[in-house]
Amino acid sequence: MSADRLQTELGYTFGDPELLRTALTHRSAVAEGVASESFERLEFLGDAVLDLVVADLLYVQYPGLAEGEMAKTRAAVVGEAPLAEVADAMGIGDAVILGVGEERTGGRSKPSILSDTLEAVIGAIYVEAGFAAAGEVVRRFWASRVAARVDHPGRFDYKSRLQEIVAVTGGRPDYVSHSEGPDHAKKFDVEVFVDGEVIGRGAGSSKKRAEQEAARLALEALGNA
């Protein structure tokens, strides 16, 4: 039923249920023998599709936007936090297939898993129906986010916001990152320090995403979300 809800939210119904199942399968399920293939290859593809569709949207809809601002906008709206928000609204957390261990540690609500799974679902739509279908889904969920970022440039740039807030007291946020996993599927954990104290921790499939997540959580802790 959760997969049915997801397809309703997407506005797209998969002709191949097994392709959707693969797109929803976390590597923890494969490690525990629950499934034979994870979503990692589809995630890689979906990440590229998402980047291109958002870039195309920026190029067509905002002809006066400079290249540098286009790059910043795209980076802000396809980061882990906004991806996880979209995924959560779709109900991806209820649909993702996890191993028992990941289930017990709250994997259904982890931003890194939500964002990665959403990218995999976008990749799966591309595989089944092509770029136009995948682009239609992306535009439906991202057009308003792009517009908000263009109107309010700092809204989704959590690192810049955190730096501005901390600078008022003469401080500076420092980010310390750790990574694990093979090169094609690295996961990053980041802690952000101010005056030697950890004020936020984030995780993501790239160092930049993990840093933005750490900064976002730090802003929440400081009451500036």
C-alpha atoms as one frame of an Amber mdcrd trajectory, in Angstrom:
protein
   0.000   0.000   0.000   2.852   2.408   0.749   4.196   1.913  -2.783   0.722
   2.706  -4.139   0.652   5.949  -2.160   4.093   6.842  -3.459   3.024   6.372
  -7.072  -0.069   8.496  -6.436   2.074  11.266  -4.979   4.512  11.016  -7.890
   1.734  11.166 -10.442   3.433   8.247 -12.162   2.565   4.534 -12.130   5.317
   2.046 -12.859   4.651  -0.552 -15.517   7.383  -2.711 -14.007   6.774  -3.255
 -10.262  10.184  -4.921  -9.891  11.932  -1.794 -11.131  10.129   0.240  -8.471
  11.028  -2.393  -5.865  14.702  -2.084  -6.794  14.472   1.706  -6.565  13.146
   1.346  -3.018  15.686  -1.233  -1.822  18.396   0.029   0.520  21.749  -1.753
   0.580  21.060  -2.938   4.140  18.302  -5.182   2.772  20.739  -6.700   0.284
  23.352  -7.230   2.988  20.819  -9.181   5.042  19.607 -11.264   2.099  16.176
  -9.638   1.892  16.786  -8.524  -1.708  19.345  -9.168  -4.428  19.915  -5.617
  -5.736  19.933  -2.204  -4.062  18.962   1.159  -5.471  22.543   2.468  -5.698
  22.905   2.287  -9.498  19.495   3.912  -9.991  20.419   6.556  -7.405  23.515
   7.443  -9.448  21.373   7.847 -12.552  18.611   9.762 -10.785  21.104  12.215
  -9.321  22.265  13.102 -12.839  18.692  13.399 -14.154  17.692  15.673 -11.273
  20.708  17.921 -11.820  20.002  18.247 -15.538  16.266  18.924 -15.174  16.843
  21.612 -12.546  19.584  23.155 -14.697  17.226  23.182 -17.690  14.464  24.717
 -15.578  16.830  27.479 -14.432  18.080  28.148 -17.960  14.606  28.358 -19.516
  12.609  30.025 -16.733  15.228  32.516 -15.509  17.054  33.969 -18.556  18.434
  36.865 -16.520  20.089  34.661 -13.903  23.895  34.635 -14.046  25.757  31.334
 -14.356  27.159  31.562 -10.838  23.732  32.093  -9.307  22.310  29.265 -11.427
  24.954  26.940  -9.991  24.281  28.078  -6.422  20.534  27.679  -6.848  20.823
  24.194  -8.247  23.213  23.131  -5.491  20.837  24.479  -2.848  17.642  22.821
  -4.076  19.095  19.382  -4.836  20.914  19.082  -1.510  20.121  16.332   0.967
  17.808  18.402   3.177  15.400  19.593   0.429  15.489  16.140  -1.185  14.606
  14.519   2.132  11.740  16.976   2.641  10.258  16.107  -0.755  10.768  12.385
  -0.132   9.107  12.596   3.267   6.093  14.394   1.816   5.766  11.623  -0.787
   5.807   8.879   1.841   9.061   7.328   0.677  10.008   6.567   4.265   7.093
   4.130   4.516   7.930   2.480   1.205  11.698   2.000   1.421  12.866  -1.602
   1.910  15.403  -1.841   4.733  17.371  -4.503   6.537  16.339  -5.268  10.108
  19.343  -3.448  11.572  18.685  -0.255   9.613  15.003  -0.470  10.490  15.823
  -0.609  14.192  18.045   2.467  13.999  15.336   4.650  12.443  16.386   4.307
   8.825  12.947   5.299   7.529  13.418   8.837   8.777  17.121   9.331   8.009
  17.580  12.226   5.546  20.402  10.397   3.761  18.215   7.364   3.044  15.172
   9.436   2.086  17.166  11.584  -0.335  19.044   8.653  -1.873  15.832   6.681
  -2.382  14.107   9.611  -4.060  16.998   9.943  -6.499  16.728   6.229  -7.220
  13.001   6.550  -7.925  13.698   9.410 -10.344  16.337   7.218 -11.994  13.848
   4.368 -12.286  11.270   6.613 -13.990  13.961   7.675 -16.443  14.872   4.046
 -17.167  11.254   3.019 -17.747   9.745   6.053 -19.439  12.570   8.342 -20.523
  13.759  11.843 -19.802  10.459  13.634 -20.495   8.542  11.590 -17.913  11.269
  11.921 -15.294  11.548  15.641 -16.027   7.812  16.140 -15.577   7.967  14.611
 -12.099  11.019  16.652 -11.120   9.493  19.925 -12.330   6.287  19.249 -10.426
   8.169  19.070  -7.139  11.081  21.410  -7.773   9.706  24.381  -9.711   8.437
  26.086  -6.542  11.681  25.364  -4.681  13.728  26.889  -7.462  11.457  29.949
  -7.481  11.812  30.318  -3.706  15.592  30.068  -3.905  15.774  32.647  -6.704
  13.527  35.050  -4.742  15.347  34.433  -1.432  18.951  33.437  -2.297  20.003
  32.415   1.209  16.990  30.326   2.094  18.466  26.877   1.457  22.152  27.735
   1.880  22.395  26.579   5.477  26.193  26.873   5.647  26.137  30.546   4.688
  23.333  31.286   7.129  25.158  29.533   9.943  28.368  31.405   9.177  26.558
  34.747   9.255  24.889  33.977  12.598  28.058  32.692  14.266  30.106  35.620
  12.948  28.008  38.032  15.022  29.785  36.754  18.145  33.157  36.577  16.428
  33.058  32.829  15.887  33.461  30.618  12.854  31.972  27.201  12.085  34.490
  24.432  11.389  33.471  21.227   9.612  35.094  17.848  10.264  34.132  15.011
   7.918  34.511  11.238   7.895  33.654   8.872   5.077  33.083   5.158   4.686
  32.182   2.721   1.951  33.497   2.033  -1.569  34.250   4.917  -3.936  31.025
   4.446  -5.894  28.856   4.514  -2.756  30.654   6.596  -0.148  28.707   7.953
   2.791  29.875  11.039   4.666  29.377  12.057   8.285  30.122  15.656   9.247
  30.304  17.469  12.565  30.250  21.261  12.718  32.127  22.887  15.589  31.984
  26.400  17.001  34.600  27.285  19.611  35.485  23.610  19.963  31.893  22.494
  20.645  29.827  20.301  18.314  26.610  22.133  17.433  25.400  19.954  14.568
  25.916  16.568  12.923  24.901  15.611   9.418  25.178  12.708   7.001  24.929
  12.446   3.242  26.051  10.815   0.029  28.502  13.656  -0.586  30.624  15.859
   1.647  28.713  18.969   0.560  25.344  17.427   1.368  26.544  16.241   4.768
  27.910  19.708   5.564  24.634  21.369   4.598  22.709  18.905   6.757  25.037
  19.534   9.707  24.589  23.284   9.253  20.809  22.931   9.034  20.661  20.961
  12.271  23.016  23.444  13.914  20.668  26.276  12.922  17.767  24.346  14.465
  19.743  23.866  17.672  20.456  27.597  17.775  16.813  28.437  17.164  17.418
  29.855  13.678  15.909  27.162  11.459
